[in-house]
Amino acid sequence: MTFSLKQANTLIIDDFQGMRTMLRDFLRMMGMTKVCTASNGKDAISQLRLAKFDVVICDYNLGPGANGQQVLEEAKLCDLIGVSTIWVMVTAEKTTDMVMGAAEIKPDDYLLKPINQVLLQNRLEKLITRKQSFGLVEGAINAKDFGAAIGQCDQLLREKIVNPHEILRIKSDLLLKMGDYAAAKTLFGSVLAERNIAWAKTGLGRVFYYTQDYAGAVEMFEQVLRENRMFVEAADWLAKAWEAMGELTKAEQILLDAVKLSPNSPVRQKNLGDMAFRNGSLDIAQAALEKNIKISEFSAHKNPAVYASLAEVFSGKNLPQEALNILKRSKVDFRFNSAAALQTAAAESRVYQKMGQLDKAEQALSTAEQLAEKMADKISPELMVEVAKAQLKLGQKDKACSLLGRVIKNNHENKALSSLIEAVFVNENMGQEGLELVKASRQEVVDLNNQGVTLAKQGDFAHGVKLLRSAVKQLPSSEAVIINLAGLLIGQMSNEGYEDALGAEALALLERAHKLNQANKKYYAYMLVLRRLRQA
């Protein structure tokens, strides 16, 4: 695909009119005519939602509101830009915090002020040469046809017209997203056989993590950090691996070291705050969560769960008024947000219970339960756990166990969630009951799934579909049951021929499962078969 700078649709983001004008004049002198401007992060995101931009030139400091790092973060998080987009960050700052924070979200280039037309043109021409061939890859990604996207990556590698490591990195991300860990392992191994590269070694560690070889993951991530301590992505994964092995103190220390190097990651600060709280390191938890709230003010990562967690920290430090104050702030910052209101009400109930104000505790819990009922299947499992925690605090054991049982059944393969629920019971001195509830609830779903799969293997698709349709009604958020029902419908059509009604049902189920977990490996395989059946 041939593409030049003159054809590029470009967005300039800068809070100073003079800078916007100067950059626009530079671009026009390069022959670029399709140039838009934005004066702040909010305006930039609005424009990115409305149009596809080939080039974005963004200042780091944008005055009040989101900074350039946060704009790029949100653009990536919301899929407003793709692999073919050129993003150049412009800054006058050289502080370590800024450089590390910006580097973590991977803009394509940095330009230090002052800049001139020659410098800007040279950088953009080099970038357009690299990026111009990514259009077909991006199109396949946008269509969620990751197999085709990988095929386009392979074609680019054969043609040798772009930086191979950039293509390999895109391909590796796609393989991990699809859950094809064997292919990803082979790719990372081939890269590392030629050269010791931090991203490839970290990717190999992720393969070990996803395949539950946590000791292998720890070894790989530690190697990366010994060779390059500034590659903090490896530290995040190392903390996850230690957590998976039950080494929570080690996980906390890794995150603590990482935030000293790069403190402007809201996700890392939240993870540190949550981990420190679990370990009883309340001062560290407080500092991390307060930092998260500060740096997330204009970020897409602004999260009411952080306010609720900070309230728990204050409550743990016997500072109930501070806890209520942060929850009051949450109500203001997240007004009109039902999930946030539910989270806040559940946290308030626990704070009031600890203060001995049982009437207020029960009132807050009632509010949380009413909100949960209104949200129905839109409520996240983590929020349901928050409600159950408040129920346990008020002695409503049966209600809490029933709710947590539903959470486990709908998420029976989510080991992290099961561990969280087990910890809830341990905190209430009910550890054995928690273990038994988790085990029984998970086994119930496993048995149900196995029955459906067995019927399908026997060729009795009709009864298998009937069984799992009933299961989906009972467990509307169970990724495993939903995806297996889709598989049975596809199997039935493979045997008996495509039917519009069954095809539409299977597609809806697949999209539902994909929304629950974008890394579900069966989703991509089933989508491919469904497309073929529909086209036959």
ABEGO torsion letter per residue (X at the ends): XBBBAAABBBBBBBABAAAAAAAAAAAAAAGBABBBBBABAAAAAAAAAABBBABBBBBABAEBEBBAAAAAAAAAAAGABBAABBBBBBBABABAAAAAAAAAAGBABBBBOBBBAAAAAAAAAAAAAAAAAAAAAAAAAAAGBAAAAAAAAAAAAAAGABBAAAAAAAAAAAAAAAGBAAAAAAAAAAAAAABBBAAAAAAAAAAAAAAGBAAAAAAAAAAAAAABAABAAAAAAAAAAAAAAGBAAAAAAAAAAAAAABAABAAAAAAAAAAAAAAGBAAAAAAAAAAAAAAAAABAABBAAAAAAAAAAAAAAGBAAAAAAAAAAAAAAABGBAAAAAAAAAAAAAAAAAAGBAAAAAAAAAAAAAAAAAAEAABBAAAAAAAAAAAAAAGBAAAAAAAAAAAAAAAAABAAAAAAAAAAAAAAGAAAAAAAAAAAAAAAAAAAAAAAAAAAAAGBAAAAAAAAAAAAAABAABAAAAAAAAAAAAAAAAAAEBBAAAAAAAAAAAAAAAAABAABAAAAAAAAAAAAAAAX
